[in-house]
Amino acid sequence: MSFMSIDPANLASQYTQIERAKKDSLLSAKTTAFNAQLNAIKKLESQLKSFVTQLGNTQKNQSLLRNTATSSNDSTVKATASNKAVAGEYEIFVQQLAQNHQLALSFTPDTTLPADGDFTVAFAGGSLTVDLANLPANASLTDLVNAINNHADNPANSGVRATLLRSNGETFLMISSEKTGADQTVSLNFNAGGSDGTVLQTALAGQQVLKQAQDAQLRIGADSALTISSATNTLTNVIEGVTLELVKAQSAGDSPVRLQIAQDQGAAKDNIKKIVDDFNALHSLLSSDGSLKNDSTARGIQNLLRSSVQGEFAGKSLYSVGLEFDRNGKLTINNSRLEKALAEDPEQLEAMLSGENGLLSKMTTALEPYSKSFGIMSKKQQTVQASLEVVNRQKARHDLAMEQVYKRYVLQFTQMQVTIAQLQSSMNSFG
């Protein structure tokens, strides 16, 4: 008679698996749920931050409504218009461009500078003096250029710039004011020391003016033209809300440049649609993600989103300018009402949407506590992460307990195997 042999390790594993299955399933479900919730909250926080940043940038840059500036000749006058520009047409004639002052001194290519003496450059708002005695022995023009450009009294972007030009056996030291305008003149002087300073004195006596310092001049208007002067070729305060960039001076007989300022209704609608689309993306995430549907924080955000759009702004409802909710709670745009508002009173629409007490400001104030670093959403993540860590510790304790159960089963089945073997031996002895 023979008895069936058993595998203690295999049997112990099977019995342990049966015993642990229910709790394994429970802990796995908790882990899955907390991970899904954590990922959903991270995604929500990311979208909130992006949305609030966009709202803030739009308000800061006043870029919701747009105007266009169209020049009939961009090679002469370029123009851009902000949302403060008023629609209209202008005629502009550029008489002259603003220029910096440029002087040139002529030298032979192998010129060596005097060993001492003071070379002074005076410019608008200051001056600098190079002591030639502080230059290297047998100093060259390059040494003088470096001393001028790196001088402590030469302010960046508003002082002078020196450079060397070479042509037909001559070397020219060119010194230019860095700013344009009639008052940006440069003058040069040399006070000789004990050594022979003839080379610099001769160059100064024969200095050439490459460019005269001058203001830009333009005429605005056709019949009784208004003459405007500017120290730069970029004018930001001549036509309100419009920046003019003068590119080229015109000649007598040239036609004036025609500038047209108009509302860019397409860009304004696109900007508003971007806000609406991002609003709806948040709404969809809050409504469709199963991990957020029953979350109190997510429900609070959803309520804030909806309430921030309700009420009046600058004395009117958003419905009156084309923004309304559909039956699913999403924002929609009624194009006819929006286009009417853009055409009839864009200033009021701007106040309603991106003004100090407008829609964007209201939404920013409502959502900022959730979107800011270490805000409500960050704390929510910490709470869910802590819950996930509790489950991980429970799993670790459960694994340890089941390891003990497995060892107990192995011991029991091993003893059973020994007993069976003994019985088998006894039976065989009676064979």
C-alpha positions in Angstrom: 0.0 0.0 0.0 1.4 3.4 -0.9 0.5 6.9 0.4 0.4 10.1 -1.7 3.5 12.3 -1.4 3.0 16.0 -0.7 5.0 19.2 -1.5 5.0 21.2 1.8 6.2 24.5 0.2 3.6 24.4 -2.6 0.8 23.5 -0.3 1.8 26.3 2.1 1.9 28.8 -0.7 -1.6 27.8 -1.9 -3.1 27.9 1.6 -1.4 31.3 2.4 -2.7 32.7 -0.9 -6.3 31.7 0.0 -5.9 33.3 3.5 -4.5 36.6 2.3 -6.6 37.1 -0.9 -9.4 39.1 0.7 -7.2 41.7 2.4 -4.8 41.8 -0.6 -7.8 42.8 -2.7 -8.9 45.4 -0.2 -5.5 47.0 0.1 -4.9 46.9 -3.6 -8.2 48.7 -4.3 -7.2 51.4 -1.7 -3.8 51.8 -3.3 -5.4 52.2 -6.8 -8.0 54.7 -5.6 -5.4 56.9 -3.7 -3.0 56.8 -6.7 -5.8 57.8 -9.0 -6.9 60.6 -6.7 -3.3 61.8 -6.3 -2.8 61.9 -10.0 -6.1 63.7 -10.6 -5.3 66.3 -7.9 -1.8 66.9 -9.5 -3.4 67.4 -12.9 -6.0 69.7 -11.5 -3.4 71.8 -9.7 -1.4 72.1 -12.9 -4.4 73.2 -14.9 -5.4 75.7 -12.2 -1.9 77.2 -12.1 -1.8 77.5 -15.9 -5.3 79.1 -15.9 -4.6 81.6 -13.1 -1.2 82.5 -14.7 -3.0 83.2 -18.0 -5.6 85.3 -16.3 -2.9 87.3 -14.6 -0.8 87.9 -17.7 -3.9 89.0 -19.7 -4.8 91.6 -17.0 -1.2 92.7 -16.6 -0.5 93.1 -20.4 -4.0 94.4 -21.1 -4.0 92.0 -24.0 -7.6 90.7 -24.2 -8.9 93.2 -26.7 -6.6 94.0 -29.6 -6.2 96.9 -32.1 -4.2 96.8 -35.3 -2.0 99.4 -36.9 -1.6 99.2 -40.6 1.1 101.3 -42.4 0.9 101.9 -46.1 4.7 101.8 -46.2 6.5 99.6 -43.5 9.9 100.4 -45.0 9.4 104.0 -43.8 7.1 103.8 -40.8 6.2 100.7 -38.8 3.4 100.9 -36.2 1.9 98.8 -33.4 -1.3 99.5 -31.5 -2.3 98.6 -27.9 -5.8 98.1 -26.7 -5.8 101.8 -25.6 -5.5 103.0 -29.2 -8.5 104.8 -30.8 -9.6 103.8 -34.2 -8.7 106.4 -36.9 -6.5 107.3 -39.9 -3.4 109.4 -39.9 -0.9 110.7 -42.5 2.7 110.8 -41.5 5.7 112.3 -43.4 9.2 111.5 -42.0 11.4 114.5 -42.6 14.5 113.1 -40.9 15.5 110.3 -38.6 17.1 110.7 -35.2 20.9 110.1 -35.3 23.7 109.7 -32.9 26.9 111.7 -33.2 29.9 110.1 -34.9 33.4 111.6 -35.2 36.4 110.0 -36.9 40.1 110.7 -36.5 42.6 109.7 -39.2 45.9 107.9 -38.4 48.6 105.9 -40.1 48.2 102.1 -39.5 51.3 101.8 -37.3 50.6 104.8 -35.1 52.1 104.8 -31.7 50.5 107.0 -29.1 52.3 109.5 -26.9 53.6 108.2 -23.6 51.6 110.7 -21.6 48.9 113.3 -21.8 45.1 113.3 -21.3 42.7 112.3 -24.0 39.2 113.6 -23.1 35.8 112.6 -24.6 32.9 114.8 -23.6 29.3 113.6 -24.2 25.8 114.4 -23.1 25.6 114.1 -19.3 29.3 113.5 -18.7 32.9 113.0 -19.8 35.8 110.6 -19.5 39.5 111.2 -19.6 42.1 108.6 -20.5 45.6 109.2 -19.0 47.9 107.9 -21.7 50.6 107.3 -19.1 48.4 104.5 -17.8 48.4 102.7 -21.1 51.0 100.0 -22.0 54.4 101.2 -23.3 54.3 102.1 -27.0 50.5 102.0 -26.8 48.5 101.5 -30.0 45.1 102.8 -31.1 43.6 99.5 -30.0 44.8 100.3 -26.5 43.1 103.7 -26.6 39.8 102.1 -27.9 39.8 99.6 -25.1 40.5 102.3 -22.5 37.6 104.4 -23.8 35.1 101.6 -24.0 36.0 100.2 -20.6 36.3 103.5 -18.8 34.6 103.8 -15.4 33.1 107.1 -16.4 31.6 105.7 -19.6 28.0 104.6 -18.7 26.6 101.7 -20.6 24.0 102.5 -23.3 24.3 106.3 -22.7 27.9 107.1 -23.1 30.2 106.6 -26.1 31.5 103.7 -28.1 34.9 103.7 -29.8 36.0 101.5 -32.7 38.7 101.3 -35.4 38.0 101.4 -39.2 40.6 100.7 -41.8 40.6 101.8 -45.5 43.1 102.6 -48.2 46.1 102.7 -45.9 44.4 104.8 -43.2 43.2 103.8 -39.8 40.3 105.8 -38.4 39.4 106.1 -34.7 35.6 106.4 -34.7 33.8 107.6 -31.6 30.0 107.5 -31.5 27.4 108.6 -28.9 25.3 105.6 -27.9 22.1 107.5 -27.8 20.4 109.4 -30.6 19.1 113.0 -30.4 20.2 116.5 -31.1 21.6 116.9 -27.6 23.9 113.8 -27.8 26.9 115.6 -29.2 30.5 114.4 -28.6 33.6 116.5 -28.4 37.2 115.4 -28.2 40.3 117.1 -26.6 43.9 116.3 -26.0 46.2 117.9 -23.4 49.8 116.9 -24.2 52.1 115.9 -21.4 55.9 115.9 -21.6 56.2 113.7 -24.7 55.4 114.7 -28.3 51.7 114.8 -28.7 51.7 115.9 -32.4 50.1 112.7 -33.7 46.9 113.2 -31.6 46.8 117.0 -32.1 47.0 116.6 -35.9 44.3 114.0 -35.9 42.0 116.2 -33.8 42.6 119.2 -36.0 41.5 117.1 -39.0 38.6 115.3 -37.4 35.6 114.4 -39.6 31.9 114.4 -38.6 30.5 111.2 -40.0 27.0 111.8 -38.6 25.5 114.9 -37.0 23.5 114.4 -33.8 19.9 115.2 -34.6 16.3 114.6 -33.5 13.8 112.8 -35.6 11.3 115.1 -37.2 7.9 114.1 -38.7 4.7 115.7 -39.8 1.3 114.3 -38.8 -1.7 115.5 -40.8 -2.3 116.5 -44.4 -3.4 120.2 -44.5 -2.3 121.8 -41.2 0.4 119.3 -40.4 1.7 119.0 -36.8 5.5 118.8 -36.6 6.8 116.4 -34.0 10.4 116.1 -32.8 11.9 113.1 -31.0 15.3 112.2 -29.7 14.7 108.6 -30.8 13.2 106.8 -33.8 10.7 105.0 -31.6 7.8 107.2 -30.6 5.3 106.0 -28.0 3.5 109.1 -26.8 2.5 110.9 -30.1 -0.7 108.9 -30.9 -2.2 107.4 -27.7 -1.8 103.7 -27.6 0.3 103.6 -30.8 4.1 103.0 -31.1 5.7 104.4 -34.2 9.1 103.1 -35.4 10.7 105.4 -38.0 12.7 103.4 -40.5 13.6 105.8 -43.3 13.5 109.5 -44.0 11.4 110.7 -46.9 12.3 113.0 -49.8 10.4 116.0 -50.9 7.6 114.9 -53.2 7.2 111.5 -51.5 3.6 110.6 -50.5 2.9 110.6 -46.8 2.6 107.2 -45.1 -1.0 106.4 -44.3 -1.6 104.8 -40.9 -4.9 103.1 -40.0 -5.8 102.1 -36.5 -8.7 99.7 -36.2 -10.1 97.1 -33.9 -8.8 93.6 -34.4 -12.1 91.9 -33.7 -10.8 88.5 -34.8 -7.9 88.6 -32.3 -10.2 89.8 -29.5 -12.6 86.9 -30.2 -9.7 84.4 -30.2 -8.4 85.8 -26.8 -11.8 85.5 -25.3 -12.3 82.0 -26.7 -9.0 80.9 -25.1 -10.2 82.0 -21.7 -13.6 80.2 -22.3 -11.8 77.0 -23.5 -9.5 76.9 -20.5 -12.5 77.5 -18.2 -14.3 74.6 -19.8 -11.3 72.4 -19.6 -11.2 72.8 -15.9 -15.0 72.2 -15.7 -14.6 69.0 -17.7 -11.8 67.7 -15.5 -13.8 68.4 -12.4 -17.0 66.8 -13.8 -15.6 63.8 -15.6 -12.8 62.5 -13.5 -14.1 59.8 -11.1 -11.5 60.6 -8.5 -12.6 64.2 -8.3 -16.4 63.9 -8.6 -16.9 63.1 -4.9 -14.0 65.2 -3.6 -15.0 68.2 -1.5 -12.1 70.3 -2.6 -12.9 69.7 -6.2 -16.6 70.5 -5.7 -15.6 73.7 -4.0 -13.5 74.7 -7.0 -16.3 73.9 -9.4 -18.7 76.0 -7.4 -16.2 78.9 -7.4 -15.8 78.7 -11.1 -19.5 78.9 -11.7 -20.2 81.7 -9.2 -17.3 83.8 -10.5 -19.1 84.1 -13.9 -22.4 85.1 -12.4 -23.5 88.6 -11.4 -22.9 91.9 -13.1 -19.6 93.4 -14.3 -19.4 97.2 -15.0 -23.2 97.3 -14.7 -23.9 94.5 -17.2 -24.3 90.7 -17.2 -21.9 88.6 -19.2 -24.9 87.2 -21.0 -25.5 90.6 -22.6 -22.1 90.5 -24.2 -22.3 86.9 -25.4 -21.0 84.7 -22.5 -23.5 82.2 -21.1 -23.7 78.7 -19.6 -25.1 75.7 -21.6 -27.2 73.0 -19.9 -24.0 71.0 -19.1 -22.5 73.9 -17.1 -19.9 74.9 -19.8 -19.4 78.5 -21.0 -20.4 79.2 -24.5 -20.0 82.3 -26.8 -22.9 83.9 -28.6 -21.0 85.4 -31.5 -23.6 87.9 -32.5 -23.9 89.4 -29.0 -20.1 89.4 -28.6 -19.5 91.1 -32.0 -22.1 93.7 -31.2 -20.4 94.5 -27.8 -17.0 94.7 -29.6 -18.3 97.1 -32.2 -20.5 99.3 -30.0 -18.5 99.7 -26.7 -15.2 97.8 -26.6 -14.1 99.9 -23.6 -17.0 98.6 -21.5 -16.3 95.1 -22.7 -12.7 95.5 -21.6 -13.8 96.7 -18.2 -16.2 93.8 -17.8 -13.6 91.2 -18.7 -10.2 92.4 -17.7 -10.8 95.5 -15.7 -9.9 96.0 -12.1 -13.3 94.5 -11.0 -13.8 92.4 -14.1 -14.4 88.7 -14.7 -10.7 87.8 -14.9 -9.9 89.5 -11.7 -12.8 87.8 -9.9 -11.8 84.4 -11.1 -8.1 85.0 -10.2 -9.1 86.0 -6.7 -11.4 83.0 -6.3 -8.9 80.4 -7.6 -5.6 81.8 -6.3 -5.8 80.1 -2.9 -6.0 76.8 -4.7 -3.3 77.4 -7.3 -0.5 79.1 -5.4 2.5 77.2 -4.2 1.9 75.6 -0.8 -1.8 76.4 -1.2 -5.0 74.3 -0.7 -4.2 71.9 -3.6 -0.7 71.3 -2.3 -2.0 70.5 1.1 -4.6 68.2 -0.5 -1.9 66.3 -2.2 0.0 66.0 1.1 -3.2 64.6 2.7 -3.8 62.0 -0.1 -0.1 61.1 -0.1 -0.2 60.5 3.7 -3.3 58.2 3.2 -1.4 56.3 0.5 1.6 55.8 2.8 -0.7 54.5 5.6 -2.0 51.9 3.1 1.6 51.0 2.1 2.5 50.4 5.8 -0.6 48.3 6.1 0.5 46.2 3.1 4.0 45.8 4.6 2.5 44.6 7.9 0.1 42.3 6.1 3.0 40.9 4.0 5.0 40.2 7.2 2.0 38.5 8.9 1.4 36.4 5.8 5.1 35.4 5.8 4.6 34.0 9.3 1.4 32.2 8.2 3.4 30.7 5.3 6.1 29.5 7.6 3.6 27.9 9.9 2.0 26.1 7.0 5.3 24.9 5.7 6.1 23.5 9.2 2.7 21.8 9.5 2.9 20.2 6.0 6.5 19.2 6.5 5.5 17.4 9.7 2.7 15.8 7.8 5.1 14.6 5.1 7.3 13.1 7.8 4.3 11.3 9.3 3.3 9.9 5.9 6.8 8.7 5.3 6.9 6.9 8.6 3.5 5.2 7.9 4.8 4.2 4.4 7.8 2.6 6.0 5.7 0.7 8.6 3.4 -0.6 5.9 6.3 -1.8 3.8 7.7 -3.7 6.7 4.6 -5.9 6.7 4.9 -6.5 3.0 
